[in-house]
Amino acid sequence: MRLIGDRPSGETSPQSRLVRVAEEATRALGHTPHLDCSSTDSNIAISLGIPAITIGAGGASGNSHTLDEWYDPRGRDIGLKRALLVMLGVAGLSGEK
């Protein structure tokens, strides 16, 4: 066996502001939030003590990280809108008082 990646582990609390904002953004777009654990590029930030999350990009995909990986971009606008809402919410520009 040969090591091909080394991502430190960790998690951002589900009660963190970042996660709450992402959940609200998801609801605002008419979807139900789903929290899950996985190895992602967010691990690096989390290991450095920086709250981070990975959110869906919209669309549909399968067979990740294989020669048969595929992506259907229908619905990708939802992922882009969610990312923008999360950034605005975290920056304090969401209109909340």
N, C-alpha and C positions, 0 to 999 in steps of 0.2 A: 504494500500500500504506500501511496505517496500523498502527502499533504498538499492539497491544491488551494486551500483557503483557510484563513484563520480569523474568524470573527468573534470578538468577545461577546459574552451574553449579558443580558440585563433586561429591564423593562421600564416603561414609563407607566406610572400609576394610572389606572382607569379613572381615578378621581382628579387627575391633573387638569389644569385649565386647557392645555392643548388637546387632550382627548375629549373633554366636554365640548369645546368649540367644534371639533371635527364631527362629533355626534350630532350637534345642532345643525351644522351645515348639511349633513346627510339627510336629516329629517326635513329641512327646509326645501330640499330637492325632491321630496316625496318618497324617500327610501328609508328603510329601517337599518340603523347602524349595526354592525357585527364586529365584535372585537375578537382577535385571534392572535396567536403567537407564531412567529416564523423567523428564520434567519434572513435579514435584509440589510441593506446599507445603513439603516437606522441604528444598527448595533454599534457602529463606531461612535456616533455621537452619544448614544446612551452610555457607553463605557467610559466616556469622558465627563459624565455628569450633566450632559446637555439633554433636556427632554426632547424626544423625537418620536415620530410615528411614520408609518408607511400607509398611504391611502390608495384605494383602488383607482385605476386610471380610466375606468369606464370601458365599455366594450366587453368582449368575452375572449377568453384565451384557453389554451390547453397544452398539454405535453411540454410544460415549461422546461427549459434547459436541455432539450433533446433536439435531435435533427428533425423531429416531427413537430416542433413547436409551431403554434399558429395563433393568430390574433384576428378577431373580427372587430373592426372599428365602430360598428353601429353602437351608439350610446356613449361614445368617447366624450361628447360634450358634457355629460354629467360629471365625469372625472375632472375635466378642466374647470367647470363651474365650482365643484366642491373644493378644489385646490385654492381657487381664488377666494371663496368665502372663508376658508380656514385662515388664509393669510390676512385678510381684512379683519377677521374676528380677533386673531392674536395681536394684531397691530392696534386694536382698539377702535377700528373704523366701521364696526358692524352696525352702528346706530343704537346700540344698547345704552341705556341711561342709568 
